[in-house]
Structures are given as structure tokens and as C-alpha cells.
């Protein structure tokens, strides 16, 4: 039987979730709500569902699972209220804006016997899953070291309301880091230690998004906008990860992993598909195409007009299946809690100029095979 889902938060990210929900027979998109009710009404009209107030949606008897797409500062309140109402919850990242909030929500879900899942679900896509399989099979030999980089100019270049990116719970590490770190945990296991440095922090940011009402205005910024971390993973690899909103252009790969027998380059972990490159001989890259896989085919274009595979909501469908089967979802909040501990450790390390080695681990989610992926498109039992 399909799980009835209600979406809270009809902002910029909600469109792709609303559109993709129809792909999954195990999800019954039922209602949506937003702080600005007109947004909920527009989304409801476009998708043939009910528009409700946030209070009504959370209390509704016809909702099994609440999808929390509110801004980060509202995550803890909405998720806690939904759990208290007896609803399973899938939340956009981050789970909470700090470690204490994340731990509070995990404890609440556990005590209530409810499932709590957290984005991103991009690591369930074929690009990261293929990389995971290759590393596990020894395609690059013994893992040695790697690099990861998210480099750009920040959300004020494109987002209609970017202020929350520069306040508590914001910054490039907490905003984009979950995509990279979730992928790396799937491949290499949890982070065991780190050292971090905040390289850039500007007090103001100018909104350059063309055509936006706030174009040309200035935002205060309370976050480090370039953060460099050296991460040790349980799988034995050390990865240098830079997250920056201060970079005009870069040709640096999103993720490269190097081992004793080869190198592996991954596509952008913000998407589900894309080509991998593997070098099993010196200087000779070979492409691995994922576009023919279940969730690898491009289904929209990004802001630059480039075709991308964007199946956000896959994690919700897999979570719904896990709830029906009584298993642990691959998006289980244990990983998000681990990432909250990583972000907390990075802040402490940068502040105190120390290496942190006491990070709590987390279970690594099960792989999502092509058979598993295809099952999510089959009618719910």
C-alpha cells in the first residue's frame, strides 16, 4: 500500500519533489502546506492535491509521512511537531542547524518508534553507487588519498531569497557538504577524524541574481564562505575537501579517489547520474556511462542548461518501502547525525586549530543495486 505523504514548505526546492513523487507508485502525494499559503495553493493546483495550513497537515489523519522542505532554521520545529503527531518524517538537509538539534530529533524519532530520513538522496543514484561498487571490488586497489571540491560564487548568484544561506546553519560546508560527505561515507565509511580551517569570511554579500527583487542589495554574512577540511575515513583514505562560495571558476574535479592500482573521478554529487572516469593505466582515463541505468537518465536541465539526472524523492520512495517492509531506510537519520557531528567538529577544529579524532561513527547504508532501484518503480504491495 502506498504511503500518503504531505509536503511542508513550497519554496524553491519543492518543485522537483512534487514532480518526481508521481514516478513512485509507493508514494501517494496527498497535500502540501507552506508558511505562505498562496505558494501551497499554487503547488496544490499544479499537482492535483490539497493545500492546507502547516498545523492542519501535521495533524491530518490521511498523512503517513511528512516531507520537511522548510528553510534550515525551521527544520527542528517542523520535524519535532510531525514526530509528536505520530508521523514519519523525511527532511531536507541539514537535519538540524547544529549537533544538539540533530541529536534531539533522532532521539525523539527513536523513542516514538518512527522513521526519520534525511536528504540528500543523490548518493542512492547510479553514479555514487557505481563508484561504491568499484572501490569495494578493488578497481583502484588499496584506497590511498582523495580530493573533493565544491567551488562557486554562492547562492546570491541565482537564488530568489538567499539570506538564510549566510546565517546560522548556512555556509558552503553545511549547505553543499552533505552531498559530498554522504557520497564519501557510502563509498569509504564514516569520518573518523578531521582538521579544518576557515579560509575566507566576508561580512557582506551582494545579491547578483538577475531579475530578482533584491538584485543589487547587500546581505550580512555570519558564516565562513571558504572552508578547507582534511578528512580521515574508516575505509583508510584521507580526503582533502574544500567548500567555497568565493571561486569565480574552477576546473577541479568534484571528487577524485586514488588507490594503489588506479584512480577514479566522480561526477557532481548534487545529481544522481553522470559519467565516471577510471584510470587503470597511467594517464589513461576510461569513461563509465550511467545514463542507461534506472535513475541515471537526464530528466531536466540545470541553471546552465546542462541535462542532469535529478530524481530527488528517490530517498522518500526507498524510505516508504522500508517502512512497509520493516527495514532501516537507506536515508536513515543516523548518517545525518554523523554529518552533524562532522560539521560541529570542523567548526571546533577551525576555531581551536586542532585535529579532532573522537568523531562518533554511523552505520553505512546498504548499497542500492539496479534491482533495488527498479523495485521502487513497481506498484507497492
Secondary structure, 3 states (H helix, E strand, C coil): CCEEEEEECCCCCHHHHHHHHCCCCCEEEEEEECCCHHHHHHHHHHHCCEEECHHHHHHCCCCCEEEECCCHHHHHHHHHHHHHCCCEEEECCCCCCCHHHHHHHHHHHHHHCCCEEECCCHHHCHHHHHHHHHHHCCCCCCEEEEEEEEECCCHHHCCCCHHHHHCCCCCHHHHHHHHHHHHHHHHHCCEEEEEEEEEECCCEEECCCCCCCCCCCEEECCCCCEEEEEEEECCCCEEEEEEECCCCCCCCCCEEEEECCEEEEECCCCCCCCCEEEEEECCEEEEECCCCCCCCCCCEECCCCCEECCCCCHHHHHHHHHHHHCCCCCCEHHHHHHHHHHHHHHHHHHHHCCEECCCCCCCCCCCCCHHHHHHCCCCCC
